[in-house]
Amino acid sequence: MRTRHFRGIRPIRGIESPVAATLLSYLLPGLGHLAMGRRRAALLFLVPSLVGLGWIALQVADGLEWFGASLFDPTFAATLIAILALLAVWRILALGHAFATAPGRHRFRKLELAMTAALVASIVVAHTAAIAGAWAVYETGASIDSNNMLSDSLLSGTSAFATATPSPSPTPTMTQSMAPYITVGPAVTPEPAPTFWSNPDRITFLLIGVDFMTGRSHALTDTMMLATLDVHTNKATLISVPRDTAYFPLYFGPMSGETFKLNELMSAASDPSFGSPDSGVKTLENEIGFLVGLPVDYYAAVDLEGFVQIVQALGGVDIDVKTAVNDPFTGTFVPTGLIHMDGHLALKYARSRESSSDYARARRQQEVLVALAHKVVSPDVVPQLTTLLPLAWTTIATDFPMKYARNFITAFRRVGTPTECVLGPPYNWHPDSSLTDGTWTSRLDLDRVAGLSVYLFGRESTYSNKPNVVPAPCAS
């Protein structure tokens, strides 16, 4: 039987046995046929394979981080899974056809069949693992999207296993149960919605560290940090709001009580009697945006115990410690310099305040966050995905649609040193404890906060249309 071949290309000498043809087709479908000079079969198997592999290569070319984040998009994940499945089938067909049509004699048929079966098995295992990995990433994104960690019934302590969020009250009303939270007296009339410039290139998150302490009937927001990124300029800003902030104007009208702290707001607002028009987490999200002067798009919350496990899974973080921490209460000592921290030390470093202050603590939290962000968007994270995905599933909650995560990967990679600010003095002050029944609180100087907001965000700040606002950089 005469073997057909490409014009000018003859069969490669040595391709005389099923073993050689099969191995070449295992490497790339159609390659064995090409070496044997079988033009039509080579085109049949080679072209679809190159199309599928080319599509995957184009996606990976933007970086493994971008590729991984793309798997949160159900359309992308389904396309990849379909291509991987079809490539597996095509590779097996090409391999089998090359084995069956190779011109050489089958001198060691049993051995050749065993080798071919082993190659087929390796294809099945490899493609099944790749499909399972893609599905695991997508499923994690879907689970994060539906994570109910911050449901109102859980935050208010009415249920240990919440499944739904109560409908918001359309009109806030003063009730007796609101007395501990809201200042008694005339409510502050909300001002008309300010005129400000909405930047389509900016995305803003409220980052929340939630402390579900054993024995507590509700959750406290241990960390409240506004993080914003302009994807056009690649400039990021972090603003921490002290958790002891009290007596602040609520965006829906009244003032909070003199001893009611901001870190209690999310849990308190989860009780319908509080009077917020929104759910607990949305109330906190809107309130931080209202106080800082920049509307918040999304929230992202992490359980602090889960934070430890995530840092552990990433292999720790490296932080350039500017001021040593020596906390005898927790037995934590962190010297100055570049320190590699595991999850437990990173959490202690971020939470310690016995030897410093809440404001220094907030600055350390920003340092840990920046170090963690750099680690997450680096290629080093890929080998840890099998450990990270189950952790993310159970410890992270957000209302950000995970399918859009890849849109911000490039900007995150290009971000330099973010602008960091803590709203400590001179942005707040501590009233005499005798006026607050001995409770330690702080109060924001909203005139100074307005100046900072306009300095950082210009016309985007909701304070930009207010009179007598003096823009000024962060002074903390």
N, C-alpha and C positions, 0 to 999 in steps of 0.2 A: 504493500500500500504506500503510495507516494504521499509524503508529508508536505502540506502547504505551509508556506512561510511568507513573511513580508518581503516585498521586492528589495533585493539588496541585502537581506538579512537571512542567514541560514541558521538551522538549529545549532545550538551550542554543543560542541563535542563533549561527551561525557554525560549528557542528559539521556542516559540509556536505561535507567531503571526507575521504577515508581518512587523509590526513596528520594532521589534528587528532585524530581518533579514535585513531589508532595511537600518537601521541605521548602522549596521556593514559593509554592502557592500558600503555604502556611505563613510565610513572611509577608506576602502581599498577594491577594487573590488575582490570578491571571498571570503572575510572574513565571510560574512553572510552564504554563502554556506558551508564553512568549519565548521562553528559552527553548522549547521544543519546536518553535516555528509555527504554532497553530494560531493563525491570525484571528479568525473569527472568535474562537473560544477566549483568546487573550483579551480582545476588546469587550466581550460580553462580561467577563469577570472583573477586568481592570477598571473600566470607566466608572461604574457605580461605586466601586470601592474608593476610588480617588475622590469622587464627589463627596461621599460621606466623611472620609478622613480629612478632606480639605475644609469642610464646614467646621469640624471640631477644631482643626488647627487654627482657623481664623478666630474662633472664640477664645482659645487659650492664648493667642498672640497678644491680647489686651492685658494679660497677667492672670496668674492663678487666682488672685483675690477676686478679680472681676468675674472670672469664670465661675468661681464658687458662689458668689453673691447672685449670679444670674440664675442659679438653680432654685432660688426662692420664687422665681416667676414660673407659674404652672405651665405656660405655653412653652417656655424655653426648656423646662425640665421634661415635658412630654416629648418635645422634638428630639432632645438628646437621647432619651430612653428608647424612642423608636429607632433612631439611627444606630444605636449600639446593638439593639436586637436584630435589625436587618443585616448589619455588618457581620454579626455572629453567624447568622444563617448563610450569608453569602460566602464567608470564609470556609465554612464546612462544606458547602456545595463545590466550591472551587478546589478545595483540597481533595475531596472524594473523586471529582472528575479527573483531576490530574493523575491521581493514583490509578484510576481505572483505564486511562487512555495512554499512559506512558508506553513508549515503544519497546522498552527493554524486557527481557525475560524475567519472570517472577521466580528467581532461584531460591529465595528464602521467604516464601509466601507468609508463613505464620509469623515470622519476625516482622515482616513489612506490615502486615495487618495490625500487629500489636503496637507498632510505632505510630501508625496512622490513627488508631483508636486513642492513643495517649495524646496526640496532637489535637484531636477533636475534643477530648476531655479538657485539655488546657484552655481551649477557646471558650468552651462553655463556662468553666470556672471563672476565667478572667472577665468575660462580658457580664456574667451574672453578678460578680462583685462590683463592677463599675455601675451597673444598673441599680443595684441595691444602695450604693453610695449616693448616687444622684437622687434616688427616691428618699433617702434618709435626710438629705439637706432640704429638699422640698417639704417633706413632712414636718421638719423642725420649724421651718418658716410658717407653715400653716398653723402649727400648734402655738407658736409665739403670738400669731395674729389673734388666736382665740383664747389666749391665756387669761384666766379669770382671777389672777392673784389679787387684783385690786378692786374686786367687786364690792359694792356698798355694804352688803350684808356681812361680809367678812371683816371689813374695816371697822364697822360699827359694833362688831362683837355679837351680832345677832345670829350668826351661823358659822360653823367651822368649815362647812363645805358649800359655798355659795354657787348658784348656777345662773343667777339672773340679776340684773341691776334694776332697782325700782325706777319707775317713770319719774322724770323730773317734775317738780312743782312749777307751774307756769308763773305764779305770782308769789314772791316771798312774803311771808306773814310772820309777825312777832307772836311767839307762843311762850308759855311759862317755861317750857323745857329749854328755851334758847337763852334764858337769863344768864347762865354761866359764860356764854359765848359773846353775846351782843350787849353793847352798852345801852343801859336803860336811858330813855330820853328820846328826843326827836332824831329820826334817822337822817343821814346825810342824803340829800337828793342827788342822784347820779347826774353828772354833766352830760350834755349831748355828745354823741360819738365824735371824737376828734377827727380832723382832716389830716391825714398823713399819707406819705407815699408808700405804697405796697411794693416791695422789691420782689419780683418773680424769681430772682436768683438766690434768694435767702431761704434757708430752712432752719427752724428753731425748735429745739427740744427742751423740755424740762426733765432733767435727770434726777431721779429720786432713789435714794438708798433707804429701803424700808426695813424697820426693825420689828420683826414678829417675835418679841421676847416671850419665852415660856411663862405662862401664868398671867400674861396681860390679856385683857379682854378686847384690846384694839391695837392697831399698828401705829407707830410713830414714824414720821419721815425724818430719819436721822440726817439725811443729806438732801439739800434742795439747791440745784445748780442749773442755771440757764445756760445752755450751750447753743451757739448759733454759728452758721457757716454760710458765707457768700460764695457760691460755687463759681461765680464769674471772676472774682478777685482772689479766691482761695484764702480768704482771711477768716480766721475763727476767733470767737470771743467766748470766754467763760466768766460768768458772774455768779458768785455764791451769795445766797441770802441767808443771814443768821437764823437758826432755828428758834432762838428765843425771842424773835421779833414779836412784839405784842402791840395792842392798841393801834391797829392799822385800818385804813378805810377798805371796806369790802367792795368789790367791783359792782355788786348788785345793790348797793345803797348804804347800809348802816356801817358804823364803826365796830370793830371787834372789842371785846372786853379788855380791861386794863391788865388782866393776868392771863388772858387767853393767848397762847403762843401759836405762831404760824405752823409749827410742826404738828399741832393737833388738828389743823384745819381739815385735812383730807378725811380723817376718821369722823370728825364732828359733822362735816357736811354730808356724810353718808347717811346720817339720820334725817329722814324727811322733815322732822320738826325743826331742823336748823334753819330752813327757809331758803336754801340756795336753789337757784333755778337749774342747777346742773348736778351731775353725779359727784361723788367725793373727789375722785382724781381729777375730773374736769374742773371742779371748783378750784383746786390748788393750782392747776395749770393756768387757768384764767387769772387767778389772783397774782401769781408771780409775774405774769406778763403785764398785768395792770400796774403793779408796783414798779417794775423795772422800766416800763414804757415801750415794750416790744412784744407784740402779739406772739403767742406760742402756738406752733403748729401741732406738735405731738409731744407725748411724754414717753419716757423709757424708765422703767423701774427695775431694780434688782434687789432681791432678798440678800441681806448682808452675809448670811451663811453661804448662800450660793456664790457670792462674790469670791469668797475664799477658795472655793472649789474651782472656779473658773481660772483664777490666777494660778492655782496649782497645776491645772491641766495645760496651761500655756508655758509652764516651766519657769514661772516667776517673772518679775519685771525689774528693770534697772532704773533706779531713781537717783538723781544727783541731789543729795541732801545738803541744803544750805545751812540749816540750823539743827544741831543735835537734839534728839528727844531723849529725855531721861525721866521715865514715868515709874516711880516706885510702886504706885497703886496697882499697875498691871505687870510690873517687872519688865517693862519695855525700855531698852536702850538702843538707840540708833545713832551712830557717830556721823560726822559730816563726811562728804565725799560721795563717789559713785557706789551705791550699795545695791547688791542684788537681793531682792526680797521674795520670799515665798508668799503664798496666800495669807497665812496667819500673820506674818510680820507686816505685810502690806496693810491688812485691816487694822492692826494695832497702831501702826504709824498714822493711818488716816483718821482714827477715832480718838487717839489719846488727847486729853486736854487737862490732865491733872497738873502737869508742869508747864503749861502754856496757856492758851486761851482758845475760845471757840473760833476766833478769827484766824489764828495761826493754824488751827485744826482744819478750817475750810480751805486754806491755802495748800495744806498738805494733800487734802482730798483732790484738789485740782491737779497737783503733781502726779498723783497715782493714776488719775483718769487719763492724763495725757500719755503717760508711759504705757498704760494698758491699751489705749487707742493705737499707738504706734505698733504694738505687738500684734494686735488683732488684724491689721491691714498689711502685715508682712507675710511673705511666702512661708515663713517658719511655722505659721499656724496650720498649714495644710496637713502635716502628719498627725496633728492632734485632733482632727475633726471628729474621729470616732468617739473620743472622750468628751469633746466640747458640745457636740450636738445634743446629747441627752441632758446635759447640764443647762444649756440655753433653754431647752424645752420647759424645764420646771422652775427656773429661777429668774427668768426675764419676762416682763410684761410690757407691752407697748401698743399704742394705737396707730403706729406707723405701718403702712402696708409694706410688708417685707419684699414683695415682688419688685419694688422700686429701689431696693438697696443698692443694686449695681450702678444706678445713675450717679451715685455719690462717691464711689470708690476712687475714681481718678482724682476728684477734688480732695478727698481725705489724704491721698498719697502726696499731694502737692502742698498741703498746708504746712507752713513753717511753724514758728513758735507762736502759739495763740496769745491773744491779749487776755490777761487774767486779772480779775478784780474781785475782792471780797467786800461786801457792804458792811464792813466794820467802821470804827471811827475813821474819818469824820462823817460818815454817812449814817451813823446811828449813835445813840447815846443811852446811858443807863440811868433810869429814874431811881430816886431814892427808894430802897426796898420797903421803907415804912409806909410808902404810898401804895404798895402792892401786896400788903399783908405778908411781907417777908419773901415774896416770890421774886427770884431773879429774872428780870426781863430787859429787853432793849427796845428802843423805838427808832424808827427810820426818820431821818431828816429828808423828806421828800423833795425839798428844793434842791439839795445837793445831788440827790439821785437823779432828778430831772436834768441837771447840768451834765452829769456823766452820760446819761442816756442820749442826749442830743449830741454830745461830743463823739460818742461811739457810732451812733446810727443816723445822725443827721435828720433828714426829713422823714425817715422811717419811724422815728420815735414818736409815740403818741403825745409826748411833751413838747414837740417841736412847734406847735401852734399856741403854746401858752406864753403869756407875757413875762418879762423879767427873768427868763431862764438864761443862766450864764454857763455856756458849755465849758467843761473842764475835764482833763484826763483823770484816770483813776488815781486817787491819792492814798489808797490803803497799802 
